[in-house]
Amino acid sequence: MDYAKIAADYEATLSSMSDPANVGQLAELGATLSDLEPKGLLAQELLRLDRQISDNQALLAEPDFRTLAQTELDTLLPLREAKLKELISLHEAVDSAEDRRPAIIEFRPGAGGDEAKIWVNDLYRMYTRFADLVGIKYEMIDEGTYIFSGKPSAEFATGLPAGAYGLFKWESGVHRVQRVPETEAQGRIHTSTASVAVLPKVDPQKITVREEDLEWQFFRAGGHGGQNVNKVSTAVRLIHKPSGIAVVSTQERYQERNRQIALDLLRSQLWERQEEERLAKIDSQRRSAVGHGARAEKIRTYNYPQNRVTDHRIGVSWYNLESIMEGNLTELMTSLHQQINKTDQS
């Protein structure tokens, strides 16, 4: 664990709090500091212990100080180990809290033309059927983007994360389908893909978004919401200038609601970028074993001629494709979570 970075982030936040230029962001900075402080203080203590251990290890070469240095090390090394375990426990607690968040899930067609668009709809139906079966509420927030909230039923939740993000996060990636399209006259098997991106709905204090970094655009939109949607510029496009991320919300009748949805989408995508940077530092063996949920990573193949669904990260296949496409994902997702948890613990 890079506790030097945790300490640096904590100290940088403290510095920002005391900067008069940031007076308008004190509430957000205060919330960030509140989250960082327990880990930041532990990280600072670990750095101090590292320096003390290093100093005493150097003294072992000095005959006059060897006994005293060894006595100090006998105290410092177990203390460092205990503090490190405490910091890891705190970090895992934060991750667990994140797992309980609602999930924003984006569905996008990939290679395969019209068949890829049909495949996107099939995947959306699969996940919403699953949500219906286990008691998770969901709603469309824009074409191809949905938010899943609430908790699954108690029967299903046993041994799995209770929140929507924790449940769906390992579904991120490229889903490949192999089948004969209805429009294929000669019965040839086609391969198409769709990408699924699963992001947590992020609290405003977790991701700082400065108003001066935002460009708002408003326009009229068709679709759900009645005639008002077509007559008034209620739809919102939000551009985050530093990152270039652009998000759109069109489904709500009221502009203010679409503005809030757009901010939620932006925070989630900014979180995703930060998470990708963090995961890039994870041990390569673990990455190769379970992947990391990136949008471009092929995670699963649905082979209709063989009635087979294969998850490539754990090397397991199921031969009940029709049932899985009807939303019966409990066995698949349970196996996936269990295997990933085993890898995390090894």
Secondary structure, DSSP 8 states (H G I E B T S, - for coil): --HHHHHHHHHHHHHHHT-GGGGGGHHHHHHHHHHHHHHHHHHHHHHHHHHHHHHHHHHTTSTTTHHHHHHHHHHHHHHHHHHHHHHHHHHHHHHHHHHTS-EEEEEEE-SSTHHHHHHHHHHHHHHHHHHHHHT-EEEEEETTEEEEES---HHHHTTS-SSHHHHHGGG-EEEEEEE--TT-TT---EEEEEEEEEEE---TTTS---GGGEEEEEE---SSS-THHHHS--EEEEEETTTTEEEEE-SSSSHHHHHHHHHHHHHHHHHHHHHHHHHTTS-HHHHHHH----TT-EEEEEETTTTEEEETTTTEEES-HHHHHTT--HHHHHHHHHHHHHHHH-
